[in-house]
Amino acid sequence: MKIYTKTGDKGTTALFGGTRVPKHHIRIDTYGTVDELNSWIGLIRDQEIGAPLKNALNRIQHELFTLGAILATDPAKAKLKSGKDRLNIALIESSHITQLEQEIDQMETGLPQMTHFILPGGHTTVSYCHIARTVCRRAERQAVLLDQEDHILVPEVLTYLNRLSDYLFVLSRKLAFDLKVDEIKWIPDKGQE
């Protein structure tokens, strides 16, 4: 299979189902942002963070590919399994969301209680988590817009992205704790009176 097809040279691309749309279409922008997020998570996984977290991030990367496939599917041309309202691709399901929640709860065990917003930074690996978190929030905002304008076939996509951004925030805190990095609290400047 060649990497270049030349079919997108005029600014369009094909969704699953064959529909061609402009490359600036909200659906393309949304799954492109999920792809960007996946790349940042790969960068976090490449850090010295221990095998259990690397394995969890690897699983999340696979789930993001599934999520991207869902987003890349034209709702009008989605192939449904006979008798069921389901795609012929793997799905993001509530069990994926529950797993993220359980891992968030596990990571929070032993972390100091959060009393203020935290400034991103302190260590490169922690900063990568914050970048991934903000890209995830952007993907979530785009997915919400896509769902309003063009429909997302699997509603769990929105919940998954919301929970994944929480996961990445808690991961940043866990890694800061493990790396003995001080969290810098954001305390609003009350200014001069």
N, CA and C atoms as a LAMMPS dump frame, in Angstrom:
ITEM: TIMESTEP
0
ITEM: NUMBER OF ATOMS
579
ITEM: BOX BOUNDS ff ff ff
-5.0000000000000000e+02 5.0000000000000000e+02
-5.0000000000000000e+02 5.0000000000000000e+02
-5.0000000000000000e+02 5.0000000000000000e+02
ITEM: ATOMS id mol type element x y z
1 1 1 N 0.841 -1.177 0
2 1 2 C 0 0 0
3 1 3 C 0.886 1.24 0
4 2 1 N 0.663 2.122 -0.931
5 2 2 C 1.441 3.359 -0.983
6 2 3 C 0.949 4.327 0.073
7 3 1 N 1.874 5.116 0.615
8 3 2 C 1.512 6.093 1.635
9 3 3 C 0.774 7.275 1.017
10 4 1 N 1.055 7.571 -0.242
11 4 2 C 0.35 8.683 -0.884
12 4 3 C -0.623 8.133 -1.918
13 5 1 N -1.818 8.703 -1.93
14 5 2 C -2.86 8.266 -2.863
15 5 3 C -3.199 9.343 -3.89
16 6 1 N -2.821 10.58 -3.591
17 6 2 C -3.095 11.746 -4.433
18 6 3 C -4.579 12.138 -4.462
19 7 1 N -5.432 11.397 -3.743
20 7 2 C -6.866 11.71 -3.753
21 7 3 C -7.176 12.939 -2.915
22 8 1 N -6.269 13.34 -2.032
23 8 2 C -6.507 14.509 -1.199
24 8 3 C -5.816 15.762 -1.672
25 9 1 N -5.263 15.72 -2.863
26 9 2 C -4.475 16.853 -3.364
27 9 3 C -5.298 18.122 -3.589
28 10 1 N -6.602 17.987 -3.672
29 10 2 C -7.443 19.171 -3.902
30 10 3 C -8.197 19.582 -2.649
31 11 1 N -7.721 19.112 -1.483
32 11 2 C -8.278 19.598 -0.224
33 11 3 C -9.468 18.844 0.317
34 12 1 N -9.701 17.625 -0.179
35 12 2 C -10.784 16.81 0.38
36 12 3 C -10.208 15.484 0.858
37 13 1 N -10.98 14.811 1.692
38 13 2 C -10.592 13.487 2.163
39 13 3 C -11.848 12.645 2.32
40 14 1 N -11.667 11.338 2.391
41 14 2 C -12.812 10.43 2.481
42 14 3 C -13.031 9.973 3.919
43 15 1 N -14.29 9.944 4.316
44 15 2 C -14.684 9.342 5.589
45 15 3 C -14.895 7.856 5.373
46 16 1 N -14.97 7.082 6.479
47 16 2 C -15.392 5.691 6.346
48 16 3 C -16.811 5.723 5.787
49 17 1 N -17.04 4.996 4.731
50 17 2 C -18.311 5.037 4.038
51 17 3 C -18.186 5.689 2.679
52 18 1 N -17.036 6.378 2.446
53 18 2 C -16.746 6.909 1.127
54 18 3 C -17.085 8.369 0.899
55 19 1 N -17.843 8.988 1.773
56 19 2 C -18.196 10.393 1.59
57 19 3 C -16.939 11.246 1.617
58 20 1 N -16.813 12.146 0.643
59 20 2 C -15.681 13.063 0.603
60 20 3 C -16.098 14.382 1.218
61 21 1 N -15.232 14.908 2.072
62 21 2 C -15.499 16.182 2.748
63 21 3 C -14.24 17.029 2.685
64 22 1 N -14.379 18.361 2.854
65 22 2 C -13.189 19.208 2.901
66 22 3 C -12.322 18.851 4.101
67 23 1 N -11.041 19.019 3.973
68 23 2 C -10.122 18.672 5.063
69 23 3 C -10.288 19.568 6.281
70 24 1 N -10.996 20.68 6.128
71 24 2 C -11.257 21.55 7.272
72 24 3 C -12.589 21.223 7.948
73 25 1 N -13.3 20.193 7.491
74 25 2 C -14.583 19.781 8.062
75 25 3 C -14.403 19.489 9.549
76 26 1 N -15.401 19.806 10.352
77 26 2 C -15.305 19.609 11.801
78 26 3 C -15.027 18.143 12.152
79 27 1 N -15.526 17.216 11.372
80 27 2 C -15.267 15.792 11.639
81 27 3 C -13.774 15.483 11.472
82 28 1 N -13.162 16.03 10.427
83 28 2 C -11.734 15.807 10.183
84 28 3 C -10.914 16.494 11.261
85 29 1 N -11.29 17.718 11.591
86 29 2 C -10.586 18.461 12.636
87 29 3 C -10.644 17.716 13.97
88 30 1 N -11.785 17.097 14.254
89 30 2 C -11.957 16.397 15.529
90 30 3 C -11.084 15.152 15.591
91 31 1 N -11.153 14.302 14.573
92 31 2 C -10.321 13.1 14.688
93 31 3 C -8.851 13.405 14.451
94 32 1 N -8.548 14.511 13.767
95 32 2 C -7.154 14.952 13.666
96 32 3 C -6.607 15.383 15.017
97 33 1 N -7.433 16.022 15.823
98 33 2 C -7.014 16.419 17.17
99 33 3 C -6.845 15.193 18.058
100 34 1 N -7.692 14.196 17.882
101 34 2 C -7.524 12.934 18.625
102 34 3 C -6.201 12.282 18.232
103 35 1 N -5.846 12.36 16.966
104 35 2 C -4.555 11.829 16.505
105 35 3 C -3.398 12.592 17.147
106 36 1 N -3.524 13.914 17.216
107 36 2 C -2.505 14.731 17.89
108 36 3 C -2.377 14.317 19.364
109 37 1 N -3.514 14.139 20.017
110 37 2 C -3.526 13.69 21.412
111 37 3 C -2.805 12.354 21.552
112 38 1 N -3.078 11.447 20.635
113 38 2 C -2.449 10.129 20.681
114 38 3 C -0.924 10.248 20.586
115 39 1 N -0.456 11.19 19.775
116 39 2 C 0.989 11.405 19.641
117 39 3 C 1.601 11.915 20.943
118 40 1 N 0.911 12.845 21.61
119 40 2 C 1.414 13.343 22.898
120 40 3 C 1.429 12.238 23.941
121 41 1 N 0.415 11.382 23.928
122 41 2 C 0.395 10.271 24.877
123 41 3 C 1.548 9.319 24.578
124 42 1 N 1.871 9.133 23.304
125 42 2 C 3.037 8.322 22.953
126 42 3 C 4.315 8.911 23.519
127 43 1 N 4.413 10.233 23.518
128 43 2 C 5.588 10.894 24.082
129 43 3 C 5.657 10.681 25.597
130 44 1 N 4.528 10.734 26.267
131 44 2 C 4.504 10.443 27.71
132 44 3 C 4.93 9.003 27.947
133 45 1 N 4.408 8.097 27.128
134 45 2 C 4.734 6.665 27.276
135 45 3 C 6.223 6.405 27.067
136 46 1 N 6.886 7.261 26.289
137 46 2 C 8.319 7.1 26.031
138 46 3 C 9.187 7.559 27.202
139 47 1 N 8.6 8.161 28.218
140 47 2 C 9.358 8.648 29.373
141 47 3 C 9.603 7.507 30.363
142 48 1 N 10.429 7.77 31.338
143 48 2 C 10.709 6.783 32.395
144 48 3 C 9.604 6.851 33.438
145 49 1 N 8.518 6.121 33.196
146 49 2 C 7.365 6.2 34.094
147 49 3 C 6.951 4.859 34.676
148 50 1 N 7.608 3.797 34.332
149 50 2 C 7.269 2.482 34.874
150 50 3 C 6.309 1.715 33.972
151 51 1 N 6.463 0.407 34.007
152 51 2 C 5.709 -0.474 33.108
153 51 3 C 4.193 -0.393 33.28
154 52 1 N 3.645 -0.333 34.504
155 52 2 C 2.18 -0.285 34.607
156 52 3 C 1.568 0.941 33.91
157 53 1 N 2.189 2.104 34.074
158 53 2 C 1.667 3.296 33.411
159 53 3 C 1.886 3.222 31.901
160 54 1 N 3.03 2.7 31.483
161 54 2 C 3.278 2.537 30.043
162 54 3 C 2.21 1.628 29.423
163 55 1 N 1.878 0.547 30.121
164 55 2 C 0.861 -0.375 29.619
165 55 3 C -0.508 0.292 29.542
166 56 1 N -0.85 1.07 30.567
167 56 2 C -2.135 1.774 30.572
168 56 3 C -2.193 2.776 29.41
169 57 1 N -1.104 3.508 29.191
170 57 2 C -1.075 4.486 28.102
171 57 3 C -1.128 3.795 26.738
172 58 1 N -0.497 2.65 26.618
173 58 2 C -0.571 1.878 25.378
174 58 3 C -2.013 1.472 25.092
175 59 1 N -2.72 1.014 26.13
176 59 2 C -4.13 0.654 25.97
177 59 3 C -4.949 1.877 25.547
178 60 1 N -4.696 3.02 26.185
179 60 2 C -5.418 4.245 25.859
180 60 3 C -5.147 4.643 24.409
181 61 1 N -3.917 4.488 23.943
182 61 2 C -3.611 4.812 22.548
183 61 3 C -4.423 3.943 21.595
184 62 1 N -4.566 2.668 21.916
185 62 2 C -5.397 1.79 21.087
186 62 3 C -6.859 2.255 21.119
187 63 1 N -7.329 2.637 22.3
188 63 2 C -8.706 3.117 22.42
189 63 3 C -8.911 4.403 21.622
190 64 1 N -7.889 5.255 21.585
191 64 2 C -7.996 6.486 20.81
192 64 3 C -8.056 6.203 19.311
193 65 1 N -7.383 5.156 18.849
194 65 2 C -7.514 4.782 17.437
195 65 3 C -8.946 4.334 17.15
196 66 1 N -9.527 3.573 18.06
197 66 2 C -10.923 3.163 17.911
198 66 3 C -11.831 4.387 17.892
199 67 1 N -11.592 5.303 18.818
200 67 2 C -12.375 6.53 18.893
201 67 3 C -12.25 7.328 17.596
202 68 1 N -11.038 7.421 17.068
203 68 2 C -10.822 8.121 15.804
204 68 3 C -11.585 7.469 14.657
205 69 1 N -11.636 6.142 14.645
206 69 2 C -12.386 5.435 13.602
207 69 3 C -13.873 5.739 13.706
208 70 1 N -14.374 5.827 14.926
209 70 2 C -15.785 6.183 15.119
210 70 3 C -16.039 7.586 14.578
211 71 1 N -15.147 8.512 14.918
212 71 2 C -15.313 9.899 14.463
213 71 3 C -15.194 10.02 12.951
214 72 1 N -14.416 9.139 12.331
215 72 2 C -14.19 9.199 10.883
216 72 3 C -15.286 8.504 10.087
217 73 1 N -16.299 7.996 10.768
218 73 2 C -17.366 7.278 10.097
219 73 3 C -18.527 8.213 9.783
220 74 1 N -18.922 8.24 8.536
221 74 2 C -20.068 9.034 8.102
222 74 3 C -21.33 8.408 8.687
223 75 1 N -22.056 9.126 9.556
224 75 2 C -23.252 8.543 10.177
225 75 3 C -24.293 8.087 9.152
226 76 1 N -24.37 8.778 8.023
227 76 2 C -25.371 8.423 7.008
228 76 3 C -25.021 7.121 6.294
229 77 1 N -23.764 6.721 6.347
230 77 2 C -23.351 5.519 5.614
231 77 3 C -22.757 4.446 6.519
232 78 1 N -22.972 4.58 7.818
233 78 2 C -22.424 3.59 8.75
234 78 3 C -23.061 2.238 8.511
235 79 1 N -22.234 1.219 8.459
236 79 2 C -22.743 -0.135 8.309
237 79 3 C -23.144 -0.637 9.69
238 80 1 N -24.383 -1.082 9.789
239 80 2 C -24.881 -1.565 11.07
240 80 3 C -24.893 -3.082 11.078
241 81 1 N -24.561 -3.664 12.23
242 81 2 C -24.676 -5.107 12.355
243 81 3 C -26.154 -5.473 12.314
244 82 1 N -26.456 -6.611 11.728
245 82 2 C -27.851 -6.983 11.54
246 82 3 C -28.594 -7.026 12.876
247 83 1 N -29.705 -6.319 12.908
248 83 2 C -30.565 -6.342 14.085
249 83 3 C -30.085 -5.509 15.249
250 84 1 N -28.91 -4.908 15.149
251 84 2 C -28.385 -4.123 16.26
252 84 3 C -27.952 -2.765 15.741
253 85 1 N -28.087 -1.769 16.572
254 85 2 C -27.667 -0.417 16.201
255 85 3 C -26.199 -0.246 16.59
256 86 1 N -25.305 -1.004 15.912
257 86 2 C -23.884 -0.953 16.249
258 86 3 C -23.062 -0.913 14.968
259 87 1 N -21.915 -0.265 15.073
260 87 2 C -21.006 -0.172 13.934
261 87 3 C -20.289 -1.488 13.695
262 88 1 N -19.763 -1.653 12.495
263 88 2 C -18.926 -2.806 12.185
264 88 3 C -17.472 -2.552 12.56
265 89 1 N -17.234 -1.631 13.498
266 89 2 C -15.893 -1.38 14.023
267 89 3 C -15.975 -1.513 15.535
268 90 1 N -14.831 -1.635 16.143
269 90 2 C -14.811 -1.7 17.602
270 90 3 C -15.42 -0.415 18.161
271 91 1 N -15.947 -0.502 19.362
272 91 2 C -16.624 0.643 19.965
273 91 3 C -15.897 1.111 21.219
274 92 1 N -16.15 2.359 21.569
275 92 2 C -15.819 2.85 22.896
276 92 3 C -17.072 2.619 23.722
277 93 1 N -16.918 1.9 24.819
278 93 2 C -18.073 1.512 25.622
279 93 3 C -17.901 2.018 27.05
280 94 1 N -18.951 1.876 27.819
281 94 2 C -18.914 2.349 29.204
282 94 3 C -17.819 1.646 30.004
283 95 1 N -17.46 0.429 29.637
284 95 2 C -16.395 -0.284 30.355
285 95 3 C -15.038 0.422 30.201
286 96 1 N -14.808 1.054 29.058
287 96 2 C -13.571 1.812 28.864
288 96 3 C -13.538 3.02 29.794
289 97 1 N -14.678 3.659 29.952
290 97 2 C -14.786 4.832 30.824
291 97 3 C -14.612 4.413 32.278
292 98 1 N -15.238 3.307 32.656
293 98 2 C -15.107 2.789 34.024
294 98 3 C -13.655 2.465 34.336
295 99 1 N -12.941 1.895 33.385
296 99 2 C -11.529 1.576 33.609
297 99 3 C -10.71 2.846 33.855
298 100 1 N -10.97 3.897 33.08
299 100 2 C -10.276 5.169 33.315
300 100 3 C -10.58 5.698 34.714
301 101 1 N -11.847 5.62 35.113
302 101 2 C -12.232 6.103 36.44
303 101 3 C -11.538 5.316 37.545
304 102 1 N -11.456 4.002 37.391
305 102 2 C -10.779 3.175 38.393
306 102 3 C -9.293 3.521 38.47
307 103 1 N -8.678 3.766 37.325
308 103 2 C -7.257 4.123 37.319
309 103 3 C -7.041 5.523 37.915
310 104 1 N -7.978 6.439 37.668
311 104 2 C -7.894 7.766 38.296
312 104 3 C -7.944 7.611 39.815
313 105 1 N -8.918 6.832 40.299
314 105 2 C -9.061 6.628 41.744
315 105 3 C -7.801 6.005 42.336
316 106 1 N -7.224 5.042 41.632
317 106 2 C -6.013 4.381 42.113
318 106 3 C -4.837 5.356 42.163
319 107 1 N -4.692 6.188 41.122
320 107 2 C -3.585 7.146 41.109
321 107 3 C -3.738 8.195 42.194
322 108 1 N -4.984 8.567 42.512
323 108 2 C -5.209 9.606 43.519
324 108 3 C -4.894 9.138 44.933
325 109 1 N -4.867 7.823 45.14
326 109 2 C -4.537 7.295 46.453
327 109 3 C -3.124 7.717 46.82
328 110 1 N -2.997 8.385 47.921
329 110 2 C -1.672 8.809 48.376
330 110 3 C -1.251 10.18 47.887
331 111 1 N -2.012 10.79 46.975
332 111 2 C -1.662 12.135 46.531
333 111 3 C -2.176 13.152 47.548
334 112 1 N -1.439 14.248 47.728
335 112 2 C -1.948 15.278 48.63
336 112 3 C -3.249 15.872 48.081
337 113 1 N -4.127 16.271 49.001
338 113 2 C -5.387 16.876 48.587
339 113 3 C -5.1 18.155 47.81
340 114 1 N -5.87 18.357 46.76
341 114 2 C -5.686 19.551 45.943
342 114 3 C -6.549 20.678 46.517
343 115 1 N -5.919 21.789 46.814
344 115 2 C -6.631 22.924 47.397
345 115 3 C -6.651 24.134 46.476
346 116 1 N -5.844 24.124 45.435
347 116 2 C -5.754 25.238 44.489
348 116 3 C -5.553 24.676 43.083
349 117 1 N -5.766 25.521 42.093
350 117 2 C -5.347 25.146 40.753
351 117 3 C -3.827 25.014 40.76
352 118 1 N -3.32 24.193 39.852
353 118 2 C -1.881 23.925 39.791
354 118 3 C -1.344 24.444 38.464
355 119 1 N -0.223 25.153 38.533
356 119 2 C 0.42 25.616 37.306
357 119 3 C 1.087 24.437 36.605
358 120 1 N 0.874 24.269 35.308
359 120 2 C 1.549 23.198 34.591
360 120 3 C 3.061 23.386 34.644
361 121 1 N 3.787 22.3 34.772
362 121 2 C 5.243 22.361 34.734
363 121 3 C 5.892 21.664 35.903
364 122 1 N 7.178 21.933 36.05
365 122 2 C 7.96 21.358 37.134
366 122 3 C 8.887 20.244 36.688
367 123 1 N 8.503 19.55 35.641
368 123 2 C 9.309 18.455 35.098
369 123 3 C 8.794 18.195 33.679
370 124 1 N 9.675 17.831 32.772
371 124 2 C 9.289 17.626 31.379
372 124 3 C 8.153 16.619 31.243
373 125 1 N 8.245 15.513 31.938
374 125 2 C 7.213 14.483 31.829
375 125 3 C 5.867 14.995 32.327
376 126 1 N 5.887 15.74 33.408
377 126 2 C 4.658 16.329 33.952
378 126 3 C 4.075 17.319 32.937
379 127 1 N 4.938 18.111 32.323
380 127 2 C 4.481 19.081 31.326
381 127 3 C 3.855 18.386 30.119
382 128 1 N 4.419 17.262 29.698
383 128 2 C 3.825 16.508 28.589
384 128 3 C 2.398 16.076 28.943
385 129 1 N 2.183 15.683 30.189
386 129 2 C 0.829 15.299 30.626
387 129 3 C -0.129 16.472 30.516
388 130 1 N 0.33 17.656 30.918
389 130 2 C -0.531 18.834 30.84
390 130 3 C -0.826 19.215 29.388
391 131 1 N 0.161 19.081 28.515
392 131 2 C -0.09 19.362 27.098
393 131 3 C -1.116 18.37 26.552
394 132 1 N -0.94 17.098 26.865
395 132 2 C -1.895 16.082 26.411
396 132 3 C -3.289 16.373 26.962
397 133 1 N -3.36 16.802 28.213
398 133 2 C -4.655 17.133 28.826
399 133 3 C -5.35 18.261 28.061
400 134 1 N -4.597 19.297 27.702
401 134 2 C -5.229 20.428 27.01
402 134 3 C -5.621 20.056 25.581
403 135 1 N -4.842 19.221 24.935
404 135 2 C -5.217 18.739 23.599
405 135 3 C -6.473 17.873 23.705
406 136 1 N -6.561 17.077 24.768
407 136 2 C -7.746 16.25 24.991
408 136 3 C -8.979 17.12 25.197
409 137 1 N -8.842 18.208 25.944
410 137 2 C -9.966 19.128 26.144
411 137 3 C -10.392 19.763 24.821
412 138 1 N -9.419 20.091 23.975
413 138 2 C -9.752 20.647 22.65
414 138 3 C -10.505 19.607 21.827
415 139 1 N -10.031 18.362 21.856
416 139 2 C -10.721 17.291 21.125
417 139 3 C -12.144 17.131 21.643
418 140 1 N -12.307 17.241 22.949
419 140 2 C -13.645 17.133 23.532
420 140 3 C -14.552 18.274 23.047
421 141 1 N -14.032 19.504 23.053
422 141 2 C -14.834 20.641 22.579
423 141 3 C -15.23 20.447 21.112
424 142 1 N -14.284 19.978 20.305
425 142 2 C -14.58 19.757 18.887
426 142 3 C -15.6 18.635 18.713
427 143 1 N -15.486 17.591 19.534
428 143 2 C -16.433 16.473 19.445
429 143 3 C -17.841 16.911 19.823
430 144 1 N -17.952 17.784 20.813
431 144 2 C -19.271 18.306 21.189
432 144 3 C -19.873 19.087 20.018
433 145 1 N -19.076 19.929 19.393
434 145 2 C -19.548 20.684 18.231
435 145 3 C -19.935 19.734 17.09
436 146 1 N -19.098 18.741 16.84
437 146 2 C -19.399 17.755 15.797
438 146 3 C -20.719 17.065 16.082
439 147 1 N -20.929 16.661 17.328
440 147 2 C -22.161 15.964 17.689
441 147 3 C -23.379 16.864 17.458
442 148 1 N -23.246 18.145 17.726
443 148 2 C -24.358 19.079 17.507
444 148 3 C -24.606 19.327 16.023
445 149 1 N -23.529 19.369 15.23
446 149 2 C -23.669 19.707 13.811
447 149 3 C -23.886 18.495 12.904
448 150 1 N -23.236 17.373 13.217
449 150 2 C -23.212 16.271 12.259
450 150 3 C -23.422 14.903 12.909
451 151 1 N -23.504 14.829 14.202
452 151 2 C -23.809 13.613 14.962
453 151 3 C -22.594 12.677 15.102
454 152 1 N -22.403 12.209 16.303
455 152 2 C -21.416 11.167 16.601
456 152 3 C -22.202 9.899 16.878
457 153 1 N -21.829 8.817 16.23
458 153 2 C -22.592 7.575 16.302
459 153 3 C -22.548 6.905 17.669
460 154 1 N -21.494 7.152 18.429
461 154 2 C -21.32 6.482 19.722
462 154 3 C -21.226 7.563 20.801
463 155 1 N -22.28 7.739 21.592
464 155 2 C -22.284 8.831 22.563
465 155 3 C -21.195 8.719 23.632
466 156 1 N -20.695 7.522 23.876
467 156 2 C -19.632 7.343 24.873
468 156 3 C -18.346 8.064 24.497
469 157 1 N -18.202 8.431 23.223
470 157 2 C -17.006 9.161 22.787
471 157 3 C -16.835 10.436 23.599
472 158 1 N -17.919 11.176 23.799
473 158 2 C -17.842 12.437 24.539
474 158 3 C -17.434 12.198 25.991
475 159 1 N -18.044 11.216 26.625
476 159 2 C -17.716 10.903 28.018
477 159 3 C -16.276 10.42 28.135
478 160 1 N -15.853 9.587 27.183
479 160 2 C -14.485 9.066 27.21
480 160 3 C -13.472 10.206 27.156
481 161 1 N -13.662 11.145 26.254
482 161 2 C -12.718 12.257 26.142
483 161 3 C -12.719 13.107 27.411
484 162 1 N -13.889 13.315 27.987
485 162 2 C -13.972 14.079 29.231
486 162 3 C -13.207 13.376 30.348
487 163 1 N -13.411 12.08 30.468
488 163 2 C -12.743 11.326 31.529
489 163 3 C -11.25 11.193 31.263
490 164 1 N -10.853 11.083 29.998
491 164 2 C -9.433 10.972 29.676
492 164 3 C -8.69 12.246 30.061
493 165 1 N -9.313 13.404 29.88
494 165 2 C -8.635 14.64 30.302
495 165 3 C -8.446 14.649 31.813
496 166 1 N -9.436 14.133 32.562
497 166 2 C -9.269 14 34.016
498 166 3 C -8.115 13.039 34.34
499 167 1 N -8.074 11.931 33.619
500 167 2 C -7.009 10.945 33.803
501 167 3 C -5.633 11.592 33.599
502 168 1 N -5.503 12.371 32.533
503 168 2 C -4.207 12.986 32.229
504 168 3 C -3.814 14.02 33.285
505 169 1 N -4.797 14.715 33.849
506 169 2 C -4.5 15.657 34.925
507 169 3 C -4.002 14.906 36.161
508 170 1 N -4.701 13.853 36.539
509 170 2 C -4.285 13.083 37.715
510 170 3 C -2.948 12.407 37.449
511 171 1 N -2.726 11.955 36.224
512 171 2 C -1.426 11.377 35.87
513 171 3 C -0.317 12.409 36.065
514 172 1 N -0.568 13.653 35.691
515 172 2 C 0.452 14.701 35.889
516 172 3 C 0.761 14.864 37.376
517 173 1 N -0.26 14.819 38.209
518 173 2 C -0.061 14.952 39.657
519 173 3 C 0.677 13.738 40.22
520 174 1 N 0.309 12.545 39.76
521 174 2 C 0.977 11.329 40.249
522 174 3 C 2.449 11.342 39.869
523 175 1 N 2.736 11.71 38.628
524 175 2 C 4.129 11.726 38.198
525 175 3 C 4.911 12.819 38.918
526 176 1 N 4.291 13.959 39.165
527 176 2 C 4.956 15.004 39.954
528 176 3 C 5.275 14.482 41.348
529 177 1 N 4.35 13.77 41.94
530 177 2 C 4.554 13.192 43.269
531 177 3 C 5.676 12.16 43.235
532 178 1 N 5.617 11.251 42.256
533 178 2 C 6.633 10.196 42.134
534 178 3 C 8.016 10.777 41.878
535 179 1 N 8.067 11.853 41.107
536 179 2 C 9.346 12.481 40.761
537 179 3 C 9.804 13.514 41.788
538 180 1 N 8.988 13.66 42.854
539 180 2 C 9.29 14.613 43.936
540 180 3 C 9.397 16.053 43.422
541 181 1 N 8.459 16.385 42.541
542 181 2 C 8.383 17.725 41.973
543 181 3 C 7.345 18.511 42.765
544 182 1 N 7.693 19.689 43.203
545 182 2 C 6.739 20.533 43.906
546 182 3 C 5.679 21.041 42.943
547 183 1 N 4.431 20.887 43.338
548 183 2 C 3.342 21.469 42.564
549 183 3 C 3.26 22.952 42.933
550 184 1 N 3.233 23.786 41.914
551 184 2 C 3.138 25.226 42.158
552 184 3 C 1.673 25.617 42.087
553 185 1 N 1.146 26.066 43.203
554 185 2 C -0.26 26.44 43.268
555 185 3 C -0.47 27.793 42.616
556 186 1 N -1.602 27.913 41.94
557 186 2 C -1.983 29.207 41.402
558 186 3 C -2.811 29.916 42.463
559 187 1 N -2.267 30.988 42.958
560 187 2 C -2.96 31.811 43.944
561 187 3 C -3.169 33.173 43.296
562 188 1 N -4.424 33.536 43.054
563 188 2 C -4.679 34.807 42.353
564 188 3 C -4.068 35.985 43.079
565 189 1 N -3.475 36.873 42.298
566 189 2 C -2.907 38.096 42.832
567 189 3 C -4.053 39.059 43.105
568 190 1 N -4.207 39.45 44.352
569 190 2 C -5.322 40.327 44.708
570 190 3 C -5.032 41.788 44.371
571 191 1 N -3.806 42.039 43.959
572 191 2 C -3.453 43.4 43.533
573 191 3 C -3.332 44.374 44.702
574 192 1 N -3.013 45.555 44.363
575 192 2 C -2.844 46.625 45.353
576 192 3 C -4.193 47.279 45.613
577 193 1 N -4.455 47.597 46.842
578 193 2 C -5.682 48.311 47.163
579 193 3 C -5.393 49.755 47.42
